[in-house]
């Protein structure tokens, strides 16, 4: 994998700074360069606001004429229902001389580049492509399959247990790991747990980086086939939208009580006695949810692994041995397949360690490339 150029690295940094805050639009960064110096920067605003290229052009004003624009994704084109002016038109109108694009957008697929070239603008593609694809994994999967990108998050002891309630051990990780979890929640579109977690812990499921509620909160999702979640649970308190995924035939009075607390309901079929998770992911994708953190207990986590629906793993390892009192991460009898994580990153969060990696269940597609400009 070749390293991005310094200017594309800055565009990628800008894109990463707004990750998770632009859905359903991709998080994109852009810089304008003249005589080897960055003269303007831009990052995609929340949905309905200006895209990265438009923000950079506005910041540069007349200085954009004759400059080079570096952007992490192909500039957009007109399409029905579009809420913002096309960036390709804005680039042409601003008199930009050259555009360097990291990656083609599967939602655009080349016309953005073609419009620029037809206007006489020099266009290069591929600078930082691998890094851009890595950054945009949730967006690319959602565009390709219509499904959210699924991160399985859990904390375990050194002997593979998630807790030992009988011994009073219900929390494994320290403050640094907790802060990391809240930073990830802040970038995710949704968080999912099962009704068992609600009954055991009564979590709020909000993002609180730095100890304060984030301005944008993820959608909170509860899996509950039987109607066990109490309507007075903290998850229904103000702090973000709530979806309860339940089975056909769950108690009507319970459903009405949850709707009264502001929850939306999704009815799912059962498969071998469990809620049909792929059906749930399709429904979430239709709601523009691109990234989903599964924080459920062992049963919920195992069900996602068994269905081959996990794209990435975040395992927080605590320096404890819980012994016979510990509850195992993988429930007895669960048919979780053998996995060897790819592109593993180990992040020290003393006294804990975060192990991150991809399952290989889905990989970013090899997006079509255009012939070089002649």
PyMOL commands that set and color helices and strands:
alter all, ss='L'
color gray80, all
select helices_A, chain A and resi 6-17+52-64+87-94+111-118+129-135+137-145+165-167+175-187+195-201+209-211+234-236+252-260+277-286+298-306+323-325
alter helices_A, ss='H'
color red, helices_A
select strands_A, chain A and resi 29-34+37-43+68-71+98-101+122-125+149-156+190-194+219-223+242-247+264-268+270-271+274-275+291-294+312-317+342-349+352-358
alter strands_A, ss='S'
color yellow, strands_A
deselect
rebuild
show_as cartoon
